[in-house]
Structures are given as structure tokens and as C-alpha cells.
Amino acid sequence: MATEHIGREDLITSAALEEKAKLRRHFGRFDIFFFLICTIVGVDTLGQVAVEGAQGFLWLIFLAIFFFIPYGLIVAELGSAFTEEGGSYIWTRMAWGRLIAGVNSVFYWFSNPVWIGATLALLAVAAIQSYIWHFEDGSWAFYIVGLVYIWFSVWSAILSFGVGKWIPTLGAFCRIIVIGLFSITTVIYAFQNGLNFPAAGEFSPTWGAFIALVPLLFFNFVGFELPSAAGDEMKNPQKDVPFTVLRAMITSILLYGLPILAIICVVPADQISGKGVSAFLDAVDTVFTVYGGAGDVMIKIAAIMFILAVVSSASTWLMGSDRAQAIASIDGTGPRWLGRFSSRYGTPVNVNVISGILSTLVFLAAVRIGEGSAANAFNVMIGIVLLFTTMSYIVIFPAFIKLRRSHGHVNRPYKVPGGMAGVWICGLITTFWAVLASISGIFPGFLAEGEFLSDSWLPEGVTRSQYTTYALVAIGITIAVGIIFYIVGSKTRAELVKDPEHNLEGTSGD
């Protein structure tokens, strides 16, 4: 094909070319598959969905069919056609330009260190407190465990993929083992205690449960694009991305569906709080009573695997989102130093460390802030920031449609079936869910209980005007940071070159 296909947004910067020379191809099919399982299957939210009972399982399957599968098909095509380091940032840059892609990358990146510090670190600490090592809240042990969790996750992201990839692999195995053991044990528990199968009427869909579960299920199901952030570190992305995405899609649905179905059919609802450490560990603790005295030991083992799974969740999201932000920075939409890769490890150490610092500050603030208006404001802001990843998909999903039209000449080893009709269906349906999940999170009570905005869905002690203000402030600050990053990156952005390793002038592959 002629070079007219190469546009300004298809070029990279000299800085990116320099940094990408430090990358090594460590990431094979085996690694990508387990990385995806670790990214998508969050054991920390299994119980939260199950607490909703039959409705939780119903909407899980519904979104699996009408969101998760189309989403997987989209990433299978994009990840095998556009294989550059940076993944979703590169896709959105080629579709919408550097400014939109750069701002969106900040949203995609920023929520992850906040999630780790405000949620995962506290969850890991609480699991250790409850099942392994008992210590008081706010004690020196409490802080040490939380900080070790955060910085171990950062360290694992700093390690080269040749070494660091084994942490997600271990986390994926822990998920499979603990979920499998739990599912088998629920069968034994059912033989001893009988079934608590929900009545048929409980499976009838309700709008309230739908609105409550959409943001949670959407957040559970996202992450397919994360390995593509390391596209230049993959051995064969053209073949491996479609293969692993399609298989991880099936495996993830089973790893979510089986334990949730087991919980709602076997474990009495009053024995799962849905609060505290984890509703999933509550359920595990309940069914493991079938092992008698050995149950205490087995629940400790399950808790350790749960903690390792939570650690690997932080590792995978840091590895992916930090790489995307690093590439954005050396591509001229952020500070040049933020995207510097280590010659020794081939990883973006600076952005990894910044993520660790952000996680630490959020963790310390979450522990120190007690009750009252300050705590309410902090918790609401954290909730909004955690939605930033969800919001970023509003830009990512339509990019799929745009790239099929603007870059139809690029070779696609895998293509979403159905031609342009299939492209529009998958692109629009996934964008719809991203928009709905984001609106439901930013405006709690959206279309609930027969009202446009039901105030009963607001966090306790927070008015509608306060919540909306917090949301707009958080979003506004992040947009401002993205624009400032873009301005700072102008010098880097001025030196554009063609990437010799990636051919955007190929045939369509039809």
C-alpha cells in the first residue's frame, strides 16, 4: 500500500523509539493467558455479586453475553492488528489524536494506584487480620502489612516481564485452586446441609438490582486490553492475543459463574455478610466446616491464596496501566521522565514508583481519616476515582469502529465476524455499557425506584449536591492534569518518526 495511509497519529516520537529499544520479548501465549485470568477474575468482588442472590447470577450471565463477549472480540482484533507497546493508548491515539488519548490515559492510569491504596491494600490487611495474624487496627503491624503489600506490588511491576510475569501466573493458579476447591466443597456442604436454591421468582429481573450491579459487574469484566500495553514485549501478538483472549473469555465466565452459583444455591444468605473482609471468604469459611477440625487449617490456606490473588491483581493492573501511561508520556502527552524505561529491567520504573507513592498516600489517608464529613468526602472521592477506569472505556470502545474505517488497510490476523455490521454492533453495545456504568457510578440512583435520581442510593451523610460537586471536581482535576501533561509533552511531541517495527501499510487480510 502507498504511504498516504501513514498519518501524523500513526507516527511515534524519537523518545518513544529510544525507550522501546530497551524492551525484550518475554511475553508468550502461556503468560498472556494467566495474566488475563489474573486481571479479569477479581476474587475480592465474587461475594459482593453473590450477596445479591439470584439477581447477581442472572445479571452476571446477562452481561457476560451482551458485554463481556463483544468486548473480548474487540480486543482480539485490536490487539492482534495494532501490536505497539501502549495498547489502548495507541488505539485511541490513532483514532482520536494525541490530546484525547493523552487525557484518557491519565484517567485509565490514575484510578489504579488509588484502587490499590484505598481498597486492595485494606482488603489484604483485613484478610491477614482475620485468618492469619491478629493485630489491632492502626497498630504498627497494620501499617507495615499495608505498605509491604503496596510496595511488593510496585516491585513486581518494576521487575522485567521475564521475572515479574510469574507473579500474575502464581495469582492465576491461586484463583483457580481456591475457586475450584470452594466449588467442590459446596457440593459436599450441600449433601450434608441441603440446598438453599432460590425460588424461580427470585431470578426475575428487577431494575433496582440491574442498576446496582452494572458498575460492579462492568468493573469485574474489564481488563482484556491490559496485556496489549506490553505489545512490543510479546513474542507473537498477532497469533497469541486472539488465542488467549478467546480462551480467557470462557475461563473467566466459569471462574465467576460457578462460585457465585454455588454460593447462592448452597450457602444461606444470612451467613454471608457482604461486608468486612470479603463476602467470598465468608462463604469459604462457612462451607469449609464440612472438614471438621481440618477446616481451620484449610481456611488459612484459602486465605493465603486469596491474599496472593489480591496481590497479583495489583501487580497486573500496575504492569498494564503504568506501561500505557509511560508510552503516553514518551509519545508527547506527558512528562518525558515519567515514561523512561529501565535499561536493566525494560520496565517504566519512574511511573511505577509514582504509582507506589500515590497508593501509599491514599492508604495512609484511608486509615487516618475517621468518621464525619472529612471521611464522607474522602470515601466519595475515592469511589469516583475508581470509576475513572470505567469512564476511559467510553473513549476506547468507539475507537474500534473508527479504526476499522480509517485503518481498514492494516492486516488483521483476527477480525470481529459480521463485517462492518458486526463492528458496529460490538462497538456500540460495549460503549453503551461503559456509558451506563459510568453514569450509574457518578450519579447514584440513576433511574432507580421510578425516579430520575433517587437520593436513597447516596452514601450515608452525603447530599446530592455534595456528591455531584465531589464528582465534578475529581473529574475536572483529572482532565486538567491530562491537559497539563499534554502541554508539558509538546517538545517530545515535536519529533515524530515512523516506527520501523510496525507496518501500517499492509493489506486488509481479507
Secondary structure per residue as TSV (DSSP state, phi and psi in degrees):
chain	resnum	aa	ss	phi	psi
A	1	M	-	360.0	156.5
A	2	A	-	-77.7	162.2
A	3	T	G	-73.5	-7.0
A	4	E	G	-63.2	-16.8
A	5	H	G	-69.4	-20.4
A	6	I	-	-84.8	113.6
A	7	G	-	-106.5	176.4
A	8	R	G	-59.4	-37.9
A	9	E	G	-78.0	-5.9
A	10	D	G	-90.5	-12.8
A	11	L	-	-86.3	159.5
A	12	I	E	-116.4	174.5
A	13	T	E	-92.0	160.9
A	14	S	H	-61.4	-35.3
A	15	A	H	-63.2	-41.4
A	16	A	H	-64.9	-41.4
A	17	L	H	-62.0	-39.4
A	18	E	H	-65.2	-45.8
A	19	E	H	-72.1	-36.4
A	20	K	H	-68.5	-17.7
A	21	A	T	-66.6	-15.4
A	22	K	T	-86.9	-6.2
A	23	L	-	-81.1	151.2
A	24	R	-	-127.6	147.9
A	25	R	-	-88.7	93.8
A	26	H	-	-107.7	-12.5
A	27	F	B	-98.3	102.8
A	28	G	-	-102.1	-177.7
A	29	R	H	-58.8	-44.7
A	30	F	H	-58.0	-46.7
A	31	D	H	-66.5	-41.9
A	32	I	H	-63.4	-42.2
A	33	F	H	-59.9	-50.2
A	34	F	H	-71.7	-29.4
A	35	F	H	-61.5	-43.2
A	36	L	H	-64.9	-43.0
A	37	I	H	-59.9	-42.4
A	38	C	H	-66.9	-35.1
A	39	T	H	-72.6	-43.6
A	40	I	H	-88.8	-41.8
A	41	V	-	-84.9	98.4
A	42	G	-	-95.1	108.1
A	43	V	T	-67.5	-19.1
A	44	D	T	-70.7	-18.5
A	45	T	T	-112.9	-0.4
A	46	L	H	-56.4	-49.5
A	47	G	H	-66.3	-33.9
A	48	Q	H	-61.4	-38.9
A	49	V	H	-70.5	-42.0
A	50	A	H	-65.3	-30.8
A	51	V	T	-60.2	-26.5
A	52	E	T	-75.1	-1.1
A	53	G	T	71.2	-145.1
A	54	A	H	-58.8	-32.8
A	55	Q	H	-62.6	-37.9
A	56	G	H	-60.6	-45.1
A	57	F	H	-68.9	-41.0
A	58	L	H	-58.2	-50.8
A	59	W	H	-73.6	-25.7
A	60	L	H	-60.8	-49.2
A	61	I	H	-66.6	-38.3
A	62	F	H	-60.8	-48.7
A	63	L	H	-71.4	-28.4
A	64	A	I	-61.1	-41.1
A	65	I	I	-77.9	-44.0
A	66	F	I	-100.6	1.5
A	67	F	I	-133.9	-55.1
A	68	F	I	-61.0	-44.6
A	69	I	H	-68.2	-49.5
A	70	P	H	-58.8	-37.7
A	71	Y	H	-62.0	-44.9
A	72	G	H	-61.4	-40.6
A	73	L	H	-62.9	-39.2
A	74	I	H	-61.3	-48.8
A	75	V	H	-68.4	-34.1
A	76	A	H	-59.1	-38.6
A	77	E	H	-74.9	-51.4
A	78	L	H	-63.9	-42.5
A	79	G	H	-69.1	-24.2
A	80	S	H	-93.4	-19.4
A	81	A	H	-94.3	-40.7
A	82	F	-	-117.4	93.1
A	83	T	-	-100.1	10.5
A	84	E	-	-64.3	152.6
A	85	E	T	-57.5	134.2
A	86	G	T	119.2	-22.3
A	87	G	T	53.4	-116.5
A	88	S	H	-61.5	-30.0
A	89	Y	H	-63.3	-44.5
A	90	I	H	-63.3	-42.4
A	91	W	H	-61.9	-45.4
A	92	T	H	-72.3	-32.6
A	93	R	H	-63.9	-44.5
A	94	M	H	-67.2	-28.9
A	95	A	H	-85.7	-44.2
A	96	W	H	-119.9	-5.9
A	97	G	-	98.8	167.1
A	98	R	H	-70.8	-35.4
A	99	L	H	-63.3	-52.7
A	100	I	H	-63.5	-43.5
A	101	A	H	-64.2	-39.3
A	102	G	H	-66.0	-45.2
A	103	V	H	-64.4	-43.1
A	104	N	H	-63.2	-35.1
A	105	S	H	-63.7	-35.9
A	106	V	H	-64.3	-42.8
A	107	F	H	-59.3	-47.3
A	108	Y	H	-62.2	-41.2
A	109	W	H	-77.1	-47.3
A	110	F	H	-62.7	-33.1
A	111	S	H	-67.5	-24.4
A	112	N	H	-72.7	-48.9
A	113	P	H	-61.8	-31.9
A	114	V	H	-66.9	-43.8
A	115	W	H	-59.5	-42.8
A	116	I	I	-65.8	-45.2
A	117	G	I	-74.5	-37.5
A	118	A	I	-91.5	-20.0
A	119	T	I	-124.0	-63.1
A	120	L	I	-66.0	-41.6
A	121	A	H	-62.9	-43.4
A	122	L	H	-66.9	-35.2
A	123	L	H	-66.1	-44.5
A	124	A	H	-62.7	-43.1
A	125	V	H	-60.9	-45.2
A	126	A	H	-65.5	-37.0
A	127	A	H	-64.6	-41.3
A	128	I	H	-65.5	-44.0
A	129	Q	H	-57.3	-43.0
A	130	S	H	-79.1	-31.2
A	131	Y	H	-124.3	-15.5
A	132	I	T	-124.3	-54.9
A	133	W	-	-137.9	114.6
A	134	H	-	-87.5	121.2
A	135	F	-	-145.6	162.8
A	136	E	-	-81.2	149.6
A	137	D	T	-60.8	136.5
A	138	G	T	80.8	-1.0
A	139	S	S	-76.5	169.8
A	140	W	H	-60.7	-35.9
A	141	A	H	-64.2	-38.2
A	142	F	H	-58.3	-48.4
A	143	Y	H	-68.2	-41.4
A	144	I	H	-62.1	-45.7
A	145	V	H	-62.1	-44.0
A	146	G	H	-63.9	-43.2
A	147	L	H	-70.8	-36.2
A	148	V	H	-62.7	-42.0
A	149	Y	H	-58.5	-48.7
A	150	I	H	-62.3	-49.8
A	151	W	H	-79.2	-22.5
A	152	F	H	-66.5	-40.4
A	153	S	H	-62.1	-42.0
A	154	V	H	-64.8	-44.6
A	155	W	H	-60.3	-40.6
A	156	S	H	-65.4	-31.1
A	157	A	H	-75.1	-28.2
A	158	I	H	-74.7	-33.8
A	159	L	S	-58.6	149.6
A	160	S	-	-60.9	154.7
A	161	F	H	-59.9	-26.2
A	162	G	H	-61.5	-27.7
A	163	V	H	-109.1	-50.2
A	164	G	H	-62.2	-24.7
A	165	K	T	-64.3	-19.7
A	166	W	H	-74.3	-19.9
A	167	I	H	-69.9	-48.3
A	168	P	H	-60.1	-36.6
A	169	T	H	-63.1	-44.4
A	170	L	H	-61.9	-42.0
A	171	G	H	-63.6	-36.7
A	172	A	H	-66.8	-43.1
A	173	F	H	-61.5	-40.4
A	174	C	H	-61.2	-42.2
A	175	R	H	-59.1	-50.5
A	176	I	H	-62.1	-41.8
A	177	I	H	-68.4	-49.5
A	178	V	H	-69.2	-37.9
A	179	I	H	-69.7	-41.6
A	180	G	H	-63.5	-45.3
A	181	L	H	-63.6	-40.7
A	182	F	H	-63.0	-44.1
A	183	S	H	-63.4	-41.5
A	184	I	H	-65.5	-41.1
A	185	T	H	-67.0	-33.2
A	186	T	H	-64.1	-31.0
A	187	V	H	-65.5	-44.7
A	188	I	H	-62.3	-43.4
A	189	Y	H	-61.6	-37.8
A	190	A	H	-65.8	-38.9
A	191	F	H	-63.2	-35.4
A	192	Q	H	-83.7	-33.8
A	193	N	H	-119.0	-4.3
A	194	G	-	84.7	168.4
A	195	L	-	-91.7	151.6
A	196	N	-	-118.8	46.6
A	197	F	-	-62.3	131.3
A	198	P	-	-62.7	150.1
A	199	A	-	-67.4	154.8
A	200	A	G	-56.7	-35.8
A	201	G	G	-64.2	-24.1
A	202	E	G	-72.1	-16.4
A	203	F	G	-86.4	-4.9
A	204	S	S	-66.5	126.7
A	205	P	-	-66.5	140.8
A	206	T	-	-126.7	146.6
A	207	W	H	-65.9	-36.3
A	208	G	H	-61.4	-46.6
A	209	A	H	-65.8	-37.2
A	210	F	H	-60.6	-50.3
A	211	I	H	-64.1	-36.0
A	212	A	H	-70.1	-35.4
A	213	L	H	-92.7	-22.9
A	214	V	H	-55.6	-51.6
A	215	P	H	-60.8	-40.6
A	216	L	H	-65.6	-48.2
A	217	L	H	-67.0	-38.4
A	218	F	H	-60.5	-46.9
A	219	F	H	-62.1	-38.7
A	220	N	H	-60.7	-40.7
A	221	F	H	-86.8	-11.2
A	222	V	-	-85.4	156.8
A	223	G	-	133.8	-2.7
A	224	F	T	-57.3	-34.7
A	225	E	T	-80.8	-9.7
A	226	L	G	-60.1	-45.3
A	227	P	G	-59.8	-28.7
A	228	S	G	-68.3	-13.6
A	229	A	G	-63.0	-21.6
A	230	A	G	-107.6	38.7
A	231	G	G	-56.6	-40.9
A	232	D	G	-77.3	-3.0
A	233	E	G	-103.9	0.0
A	234	M	B	-83.6	146.2
A	235	K	S	-72.6	-40.7
A	236	N	-	-152.9	73.8
A	237	P	H	-62.6	-29.9
A	238	Q	H	-60.1	-37.1
A	239	K	H	-97.9	-37.6
A	240	D	H	-74.8	-35.1
A	241	V	H	-63.6	-52.7
A	242	P	H	-60.6	-41.9
A	243	F	H	-58.9	-49.8
A	244	T	H	-74.9	-37.3
A	245	V	H	-62.6	-47.1
A	246	L	H	-65.9	-35.6
A	247	R	H	-77.6	-37.1
A	248	A	H	-66.3	-30.3
A	249	M	H	-58.9	-49.9
A	250	I	H	-66.7	-45.9
A	251	T	H	-62.0	-41.8
A	252	S	H	-65.7	-40.5
A	253	I	H	-60.8	-41.4
A	254	L	H	-66.5	-42.9
A	255	L	H	-69.1	-24.3
A	256	Y	H	-85.5	-49.4
A	257	G	H	-67.7	-44.3
A	258	L	H	-61.9	-51.8
A	259	P	H	-66.6	-34.8
A	260	I	H	-66.6	-43.3
A	261	L	H	-62.8	-39.3
A	262	A	H	-63.3	-41.7
A	263	I	H	-63.6	-48.9
A	264	I	H	-72.6	-22.5
A	265	C	H	-92.7	-18.5
A	266	V	H	-120.6	-46.6
A	267	V	S	-85.9	124.8
A	268	P	-	-58.0	137.9
A	269	A	G	-58.8	-33.3
A	270	D	G	-73.8	-5.1
A	271	Q	G	-99.6	2.5
A	272	I	-	-123.9	112.4
A	273	S	-	-75.6	-34.1
A	274	G	S	79.4	1.7
A	275	K	S	-126.7	-170.8
A	276	G	S	71.3	-142.6
A	277	V	S	-60.0	-60.1
A	278	S	-	-171.2	132.1
A	279	A	H	-64.0	-27.2
A	280	F	H	-66.9	-45.8
A	281	L	H	-66.7	-30.4
A	282	D	H	-58.2	-45.2
A	283	A	H	-67.4	-41.6
A	284	V	H	-60.1	-45.7
A	285	D	H	-59.4	-37.8
A	286	T	H	-67.1	-51.2
A	287	V	H	-74.7	-24.0
A	288	F	G	-72.4	-4.5
A	289	T	G	-65.0	-16.2
A	290	V	G	-67.5	-17.5
A	291	Y	G	-91.2	6.4
A	292	G	T	62.7	-132.8
A	293	G	T	-63.3	-29.5
A	294	A	H	-71.4	-14.2
A	295	G	H	-61.0	-35.5
A	296	D	H	-63.0	-41.1
A	297	V	H	-69.1	-41.3
A	298	M	H	-67.4	-35.5
A	299	I	H	-68.7	-31.3
A	300	K	H	-66.4	-42.0
A	301	I	H	-63.2	-44.0
A	302	A	H	-62.0	-38.5
A	303	A	H	-65.4	-39.3
A	304	I	H	-62.9	-44.1
A	305	M	H	-64.8	-38.0
A	306	F	H	-59.9	-45.9
A	307	I	H	-64.1	-42.9
A	308	L	H	-62.6	-36.2
A	309	A	H	-65.5	-40.4
A	310	V	H	-66.9	-39.1
A	311	V	H	-60.9	-45.3
A	312	S	H	-68.2	-28.6
A	313	S	H	-61.3	-45.5
A	314	A	H	-62.8	-42.7
A	315	S	H	-61.5	-48.0
A	316	T	H	-66.2	-42.4
A	317	W	H	-69.2	-33.9
A	318	L	H	-67.3	-44.7
A	319	M	H	-57.3	-42.9
A	320	G	H	-78.6	-54.2
A	321	S	H	-69.4	-34.5
A	322	D	H	-66.8	-38.7
A	323	R	H	-63.7	-42.5
A	324	A	H	-60.3	-42.3
A	325	Q	H	-70.6	-35.3
A	326	A	H	-63.1	-44.5
A	327	I	H	-64.4	-39.9
A	328	A	H	-58.8	-39.4
A	329	S	I	-69.5	-42.9
A	330	I	I	-82.2	-3.2
A	331	D	I	-95.5	5.8
A	332	G	I	94.6	13.7
A	333	T	I	-118.2	27.2
A	334	G	S	-170.5	174.7
A	335	P	-	-61.5	133.0
A	336	R	G	-55.9	-41.2
A	337	W	G	-66.0	-25.9
A	338	L	G	-68.7	-22.7
A	339	G	G	-101.3	10.0
A	340	R	-	-70.2	129.3
A	341	F	-	-96.5	146.7
A	342	S	-	-75.7	132.0
A	343	S	T	-66.5	-29.6
A	344	R	T	-77.6	-46.4
A	345	Y	T	-100.0	-22.1
A	346	G	-	70.1	29.0
A	347	T	S	-128.3	155.6
A	348	P	-	-80.7	80.3
A	349	V	H	-60.5	-42.9
A	350	N	H	-59.8	-48.4
A	351	V	H	-68.9	-31.9
A	352	N	H	-60.5	-45.5
A	353	V	H	-66.3	-42.0
A	354	I	H	-59.9	-41.1
A	355	S	H	-61.0	-41.0
A	356	G	H	-63.6	-40.6
A	357	I	H	-65.3	-44.6
A	358	L	H	-60.3	-45.2
A	359	S	H	-60.6	-40.9
A	360	T	H	-63.7	-46.2
A	361	L	H	-62.2	-42.3
A	362	V	H	-66.1	-41.7
A	363	F	H	-61.0	-48.0
A	364	L	H	-63.5	-39.9
A	365	A	H	-65.6	-41.2
A	366	A	H	-62.8	-34.9
A	367	V	H	-77.2	-39.4
A	368	R	H	-79.3	-33.8
A	369	I	-	-74.8	123.0
A	370	G	-	-93.5	-129.3
A	371	E	S	-89.6	175.2
A	372	G	S	99.0	-169.6
A	373	S	H	-65.4	-35.6
A	374	A	H	-63.0	-42.5
A	375	A	H	-65.9	-40.8
A	376	N	H	-60.9	-46.1
A	377	A	H	-62.5	-43.4
A	378	F	H	-61.9	-46.9
A	379	N	H	-64.3	-38.5
A	380	V	H	-66.7	-44.6
A	381	M	H	-60.8	-41.1
A	382	I	H	-62.3	-44.5
A	383	G	H	-59.6	-40.4
A	384	I	H	-66.5	-45.3
A	385	V	H	-62.4	-36.7
A	386	L	H	-65.2	-19.7
A	387	L	T	-81.5	-8.2
A	388	F	H	-60.8	-37.5
A	389	T	H	-61.2	-45.8
A	390	T	H	-58.1	-44.5
A	391	M	H	-64.2	-32.8
A	392	S	H	-64.1	-25.6
A	393	Y	H	-71.5	-16.5
A	394	I	H	-64.3	-25.1
A	395	V	H	-92.5	-36.0
A	396	I	H	-70.0	-47.1
A	397	F	H	-64.2	-44.0
A	398	P	H	-66.0	-21.5
A	399	A	H	-60.9	-29.2
A	400	F	H	-61.4	-46.0
A	401	I	H	-63.6	-46.3
A	402	K	H	-60.0	-43.3
A	403	L	H	-70.6	-32.1
A	404	R	H	-64.6	-32.5
A	405	R	H	-83.5	-45.3
A	406	S	H	-83.2	-25.5
A	407	H	T	-126.3	40.4
A	408	G	T	-65.6	-18.2
A	409	H	T	-76.2	-15.5
A	410	V	S	-73.8	136.4
A	411	N	-	-60.7	129.0
A	412	R	-	-120.2	101.9
A	413	P	S	-59.2	-29.2
A	414	Y	S	-131.3	138.8
A	415	K	-	-129.9	139.1
A	416	V	-	-57.3	128.6
A	417	P	S	-67.7	157.5
A	418	G	S	98.3	8.0
A	419	G	H	63.5	-151.2
A	420	M	H	-66.7	-27.1
A	421	A	H	-62.7	-44.7
A	422	G	H	-63.5	-37.7
A	423	V	H	-62.8	-47.8
A	424	W	H	-64.6	-40.7
A	425	I	H	-62.9	-50.7
A	426	C	H	-64.8	-42.6
A	427	G	H	-65.4	-44.2
A	428	L	H	-72.2	-40.0
A	429	I	H	-69.0	-38.3
A	430	T	H	-70.7	-37.7
A	431	T	H	-64.2	-39.5
A	432	F	H	-57.1	-46.7
A	433	W	H	-66.2	-37.2
A	434	A	H	-63.6	-42.2
A	435	V	H	-66.4	-46.6
A	436	L	H	-63.7	-43.7
A	437	A	H	-63.3	-38.4
A	438	S	H	-69.9	-44.4
A	439	I	H	-62.5	-43.1
A	440	S	H	-63.4	-32.4
A	441	G	H	-80.1	-39.4
A	442	I	H	-76.4	-32.5
A	443	F	S	-121.5	80.5
A	444	P	T	-55.8	139.4
A	445	G	T	84.7	13.9
A	446	F	B	-61.8	118.7
A	447	L	T	57.9	26.0
A	448	A	-	-96.9	150.2
A	449	E	T	55.3	34.7
A	450	G	T	73.2	11.0
A	451	E	S	-118.2	158.5
A	452	F	S	-67.0	-46.3
A	453	L	B	-136.8	111.9
A	454	S	-	-93.6	118.4
A	455	D	G	-68.7	-15.3
A	456	S	G	-66.8	-14.5
A	457	W	G	-89.6	-5.7
A	458	L	S	-71.9	151.6
A	459	P	-	-59.5	149.9
A	460	E	T	-61.6	134.3
A	461	G	T	83.6	7.8
A	462	V	-	-124.3	128.8
A	463	T	-	-84.3	166.6
A	464	R	H	-60.9	-44.6
A	465	S	H	-64.1	-38.5
A	466	Q	H	-64.4	-46.1
A	467	Y	H	-62.3	-46.0
A	468	T	H	-62.2	-39.5
A	469	T	H	-62.8	-46.9
A	470	Y	H	-58.3	-43.6
A	471	A	H	-63.6	-48.8
A	472	L	H	-65.4	-37.0
A	473	V	H	-64.5	-47.0
A	474	A	H	-61.2	-44.8
A	475	I	H	-67.1	-42.2
A	476	G	H	-62.9	-42.9
A	477	I	H	-62.2	-41.7
A	478	T	H	-67.5	-39.9
A	479	I	H	-62.1	-41.8
A	480	A	H	-62.2	-41.8
A	481	V	H	-61.4	-43.7
A	482	G	H	-60.9	-40.9
A	483	I	H	-68.4	-41.6
A	484	I	H	-61.8	-43.5
A	485	F	H	-56.3	-43.3
A	486	Y	H	-62.9	-43.1
A	487	I	H	-64.2	-44.1
A	488	V	H	-61.6	-32.0
A	489	G	T	-84.4	8.1
A	490	S	H	-61.3	-38.4
A	491	K	H	-65.9	-42.8
A	492	T	H	-64.5	-39.5
A	493	R	H	-69.1	-18.8
A	494	A	T	-74.1	-17.4
A	495	E	-	-109.2	85.4
A	496	L	E	-98.6	138.3
A	497	V	E	-139.6	166.5
A	498	K	-	-85.4	137.9
A	499	D	-	-79.5	112.9
A	500	P	T	-68.6	-15.4
A	501	E	T	-87.8	-10.2
A	502	H	-	-128.0	125.5
A	503	N	-	-100.6	112.9
A	504	L	S	-102.3	16.2
A	505	E	S	-115.4	18.3
A	506	G	-	-75.7	-178.7
A	507	T	-	-83.9	169.9
A	508	S	-	-72.1	-17.5
A	509	G	-	81.3	8.1
A	510	D	-	-68.4	360.0
